[in-house]
């Protein structure tokens, strides 16, 4: 039964484009707004989110955005960047743009 299920998965994946697979992975690894506080400092989660977004941009022939996202992923992994302020709370004393 396991082999049958595996064959079905393989056949199903053949029907899906590479871009659709990348988009599905990006959706799965995206940090939801309600998880932002919990995962804001999780470097693996942040890097995975950025790397999969970069892959989607790459497959859409948008190399500038892909490079920017890959650089963000690299920054999370090499600890050169940190979590930004909370998107819903903002920063006190700064003007809204």
N, C-alpha and C positions, 0 to 999 in steps of 0.2 A: 504494500500500500504506500509505503514511503517513496518508492521509486516512481510510482504513478503520480504522486503529488509533485515530486521534483520535476518530472517531465512536463506536467501541466504548467508549473511555474516557468520553466524554460520556454515553452511555447508561448505563454502569455507575454513574457518579456520581449520576445522577438517582434511582437505586434506593437510595442511601444517605442517611440523614437528616443534617441539619446537625449535630446533636449527635454522631453517629457520625463524621462528618468531623473535627469539632473534637477528639474523643477520639483519633482516629488521628494527627492532627497533634501533639497533646500527647504521645502515646506516642513518636512519632518524635523530638521535640525534648527529651524528658526526658533528664537527665544520669544515666547508669547509675552505680551505685556504683563499678564498676571504672574509670570515667572521671572520678570526682569530683576527684581530685588534679590531673589534667591540665587540667580545665576550671574549677576552682574560682574562678579569677580572670578567666575569659573572660566579659566583661560581655555580649557579644552572646548567647552560649549561655545564660547565666543569665537574662537578660531574656526571651529567647524561651521558655524553659521556664516562667517565671512568667506571661507573657502568654497562652500557650496554655492553661495551667491556669485562668487567669482567664476565658477564653472558655468553657471547659467549665462552670465554675461559673455564669457568666452564663446560658448556655443551659439550665441546670438550675434557674433561678430562685433562685439563692443569691447575691443581690447583695452581702451582707456579705463572703463569701469572695472573690467576684470583685473587689471593691474592694481588699481586702487584697492579692491577687495582682497586680493592676494597679499598686498602689503599690510592691510589691516590684520589679516590672519597671521602673518609673520610677526607683526608687532605683539599680538597676544601671546604667541608662542615664545618669543625671545624676551618677553617682559618689558619691551620698550614703550608700551602703551598700557593704560589702565582704564577702568570703567569711567564713562562720562557721568555727569550728574543725572539724577533721575529725570526721565523725560516728562513725567507728570507733575513733579514738584518744581522743577526749574531751579534756578539759583536766585537767592534773595539779593535784591539790590541791583540786578542787571535789567537793562531795558529789553523789552520784547522786540524781536526782529520781525 
